[in-house]
């Protein structure tokens, strides 16, 4: 069985020889990422795309699945690998981080009303009612209350500064893990994060036979994450990621206006970082150049 090898040369990725993927008799037996409670669905499309290194992309694009399959192939050719989920490294557990995101949005939105000179006591009462039903994030609220647009714009800007930042994520810990791995440490203490405050712990993981660390994560190409050798973008539109999230249904409220706002901001962040990616893969599994990526995203 011939195998191909990904070779980095002059900032490009070259495929040498022909890779015939091993036959996977039991898809369910493939080792998954280490995010507790993460629901991962691997299908034939992921197996086809697994010949390409996958690291980062929007929520629901298939990072966990591709990361698991990549690890499977590497282990099959006797290259030890480990899949690390970046979702274990926010400062807060998911439900508290979601609450913090909403708090950041609303705090900055309220300040936006004040700074734009449209804040009144009466409008604040209306805003409180809208917040209680989470309609303060809904763009349709602007149809009845035009001043809400100033609130939403300021809130969005505040949320944009929080998502994927050092305030939200412990990049320092992740960077230290990467450094220790590259230095040849045989044992690494890796964080695990569940859904409750009591579900945060560390496991000692044996890396003595691991040659590749696969970090599957939305923020795998973030400027705060250091020493990533081959960042790979799995690209999708916000609508595509939203549809996949509905299928996975992690925490409910999948199609809420606030979730849609978060997904769009994450997409903007991924777009701003895309030029650093060594490989860009479309939702259909096609490898494209950065220029083609810009065309697909409707940018000149």
C-alpha positions in Angstrom: 0.0 0.0 0.0 1.5 3.3 -1.1 1.3 6.2 1.3 1.6 9.9 0.6 3.5 12.3 2.9 2.7 16.0 3.5 5.9 17.9 3.0 6.3 21.6 3.9 8.5 23.4 1.4 8.8 27.1 0.9 5.5 27.7 2.8 3.6 25.2 0.6 2.3 21.7 1.3 3.3 19.1 -1.2 1.9 15.6 -1.6 4.5 12.9 -2.4 3.5 9.5 -3.8 -0.1 8.1 -3.6 -2.0 7.6 -0.4 -4.4 4.7 -0.4 -6.4 5.1 2.9 -6.7 2.1 5.1 -10.0 0.4 5.2 -12.0 1.4 8.3 -14.1 -1.5 9.2 -15.7 0.1 12.3 -16.1 3.9 12.2 -17.3 4.0 15.8 -13.9 2.6 17.0 -12.0 5.6 15.8 -10.5 7.6 18.8 -12.1 11.0 19.2 -11.0 14.3 20.6 -10.7 14.8 24.4 -13.6 17.3 24.9 -15.9 15.6 27.5 -19.5 15.2 26.2 -18.6 16.3 22.7 -20.9 14.5 20.2 -18.9 13.6 17.1 -20.5 12.1 13.9 -18.0 10.7 11.4 -19.3 9.9 7.9 -17.9 8.9 4.5 -17.3 12.6 3.6 -15.0 13.0 6.6 -13.1 9.9 5.6 -12.5 11.3 2.1 -11.4 14.6 3.5 -9.2 13.0 6.2 -6.4 12.7 3.7 -5.9 16.4 4.4 -4.7 17.8 7.7 -7.5 19.6 9.5 -7.1 22.0 12.3 -9.4 24.9 12.5 -12.7 26.3 11.1 -16.1 27.4 12.1 -18.3 25.7 14.6 -19.8 22.5 13.1 -17.5 22.3 10.1 -16.1 18.9 11.1 -12.9 19.7 13.0 -13.4 17.0 15.6 -14.2 14.4 13.0 -11.3 15.3 10.7 -8.9 15.5 13.6 -9.9 12.0 14.7 -9.6 10.6 11.2 -6.2 12.2 10.7 -4.9 10.7 13.9 -6.2 7.3 12.7 -4.3 7.5 9.5 -1.1 8.7 11.2 -1.3 5.8 13.7 -1.9 3.4 10.8 1.5 4.3 9.3 3.1 4.1 12.7 3.3 7.8 13.4 2.0 8.3 16.9 -0.5 11.1 17.2 -2.8 12.7 19.7 -6.0 14.8 19.2 -6.3 17.8 21.5 -9.5 19.8 21.7 -9.0 23.5 22.2 -12.5 23.6 23.6 -11.1 22.5 26.9 -9.2 25.8 27.4 -11.7 28.7 27.9 -11.4 30.2 31.3 -15.1 29.3 32.0 -17.2 26.2 31.5 -19.5 26.4 28.5 -22.7 27.7 30.2 -20.7 30.3 32.2 -18.8 31.4 29.1 -22.1 31.7 27.2 -23.4 33.9 30.1 -20.2 36.0 30.0 -20.6 36.5 26.2 -24.1 37.7 26.8 -23.0 40.0 29.6 -20.3 41.5 27.5 -22.8 42.1 24.7 -25.3 43.8 27.0 -22.8 45.8 29.0 -21.3 47.3 25.8 -24.7 47.7 24.2 -25.9 49.8 27.2 -22.8 51.9 27.1 -23.4 52.4 23.4 -26.8 53.9 24.1 -25.2 56.4 26.5 -22.3 57.3 24.3 -24.5 57.9 21.3 -26.8 60.2 23.3 -30.0 58.1 22.9 -30.3 56.7 26.4 -33.3 57.5 28.5 -34.9 56.0 31.5 -38.0 55.0 29.6 -35.9 53.3 26.9 -33.9 51.4 29.6 -37.2 50.0 30.9 -38.1 48.8 27.4 -34.6 47.4 27.0 -35.0 45.4 30.3 -38.2 43.9 29.0 -36.5 42.9 25.7 -33.6 41.4 27.6 -35.9 39.2 29.7 -37.2 37.6 26.5 -33.7 37.8 24.8 -35.2 40.0 22.1 -32.6 42.7 22.7 -30.3 40.7 20.3 -33.0 40.2 17.6 -32.5 42.6 14.6 -36.3 42.7 14.3 -36.5 44.6 17.6 -35.1 47.6 15.6 -38.2 47.8 13.5 -40.3 48.9 16.5 -37.5 50.7 18.5 -34.9 52.3 16.1 -32.6 53.2 19.0 -32.0 49.5 19.6 -29.7 49.5 16.5 -27.2 51.6 18.4 -27.4 49.2 21.4 -26.9 46.1 19.1 -24.0 47.7 17.2 -22.1 48.6 20.3 -22.9 45.2 21.9 -21.6 43.4 18.9 -18.3 45.4 18.9 -17.8 44.5 22.5 -18.5 40.8 21.9 -16.1 40.9 18.9 -13.3 42.0 21.3 -14.1 39.2 23.7 -14.5 36.2 21.3 -11.2 34.3 20.7 -9.3 36.7 23.0 -7.1 36.2 26.0 -10.1 37.3 28.1 -12.1 34.3 26.9 -9.4 31.6 26.4 -6.3 30.5 28.3 -3.9 30.7 25.4 -0.9 30.8 27.8 -1.7 27.3 29.0 -2.1 25.9 25.5 1.1 27.5 24.4 3.0 26.0 27.3 1.6 22.6 26.4 2.8 23.0 22.8 6.2 24.1 24.0 6.5 21.1 26.3 5.4 18.7 23.6 8.0 20.1 21.2 10.6 19.9 23.9 10.0 16.2 24.1 8.2 15.9 27.4 6.9 12.4 27.7 4.1 13.3 30.1 1.7 16.2 29.6 -1.1 17.3 32.0 -4.1 18.1 29.8 -7.2 19.9 30.9 -10.7 18.4 30.7 -13.8 20.5 30.8 -17.4 19.3 31.1 -20.6 21.2 31.4 -20.7 21.8 35.2 -18.4 23.7 37.5 -17.3 20.5 39.2 -16.4 18.9 35.9 -13.0 20.4 35.4 -10.0 18.2 35.9 -6.6 17.2 34.5 -5.3 13.9 33.0 -1.7 12.9 32.7 -1.3 11.8 29.1 1.6 9.7 27.8 3.3 11.4 24.8 6.4 9.1 24.8 5.3 7.5 21.4 3.5 10.6 20.0 5.1 12.4 17.1 2.1 14.6 16.0 -0.2 16.7 18.1 -3.5 17.6 16.3 -5.3 20.6 17.8 -8.8 20.6 16.5 -10.3 24.0 17.4 -12.1 27.0 16.0 -9.2 29.2 17.1 -6.4 26.9 15.8 -5.1 29.8 13.6 -5.5 32.5 16.2 -2.6 34.9 16.5 -2.5 34.2 20.3 -1.7 30.5 19.6 2.0 30.0 19.0 4.2 27.4 17.3 1.5 25.8 15.1 3.4 24.3 12.2 0.7 23.7 9.6 -2.6 25.6 10.2 -5.4 24.2 8.0 -8.7 26.0 7.4 -11.8 23.9 7.0 -14.0 26.6 5.4 -17.8 26.9 5.5 -20.3 29.7 5.5 -22.1 30.8 8.7 -25.3 29.1 7.4 -23.5 25.8 6.8 -22.0 25.8 10.3 -25.3 26.7 11.8 -27.0 23.7 10.1 -24.4 21.4 11.4 -24.7 22.7 14.9 -28.4 22.0 14.7 -27.6 18.4 13.9 -25.2 18.1 16.8 -27.5 20.1 19.1 -24.9 20.7 21.9 -26.6 23.1 24.3 -29.9 24.1 22.8 -30.9 27.5 21.5 -29.0 26.7 18.3 -30.8 29.1 16.0 -31.1 32.0 18.5 -30.2 35.5 17.2 -27.4 35.6 19.8 -25.9 32.3 18.5 -26.1 33.6 15.0 -24.3 36.7 16.0 -21.5 34.7 17.6 -21.2 32.5 14.5 -20.9 35.5 12.2 -18.2 37.1 14.4 -16.3 33.8 14.5 -16.5 33.7 10.7 -15.1 37.2 10.4 -12.3 36.2 12.7 -11.5 33.1 10.6 -11.6 35.2 7.5 -9.1 37.7 8.9 -6.7 34.8 9.7 -7.2 32.8 6.5 -4.1 34.2 4.7 -1.9 32.3 7.3 -3.5 28.9 6.5 -1.2 26.4 4.7 -4.2 24.5 3.4 -7.7 25.7 2.8 -10.5 23.1 2.3 -14.0 23.8 1.2 -17.1 22.2 2.7 -17.2 19.8 -0.2 -13.6 18.7 0.4 -11.9 20.7 -2.4 -8.4 22.1 -1.6 -8.3 25.7 -2.9 -5.8 28.5 -3.0 -6.2 31.7 -0.9 -7.3 33.6 -4.0 -10.0 31.1 -4.8 -11.0 31.2 -1.1 -11.5 34.9 -1.4 -13.6 34.4 -4.5 -15.8 31.8 -2.8 -16.3 34.2 0.1 -17.3 37.0 -2.3 -14.2 39.1 -1.7 -12.0 40.7 -4.3 
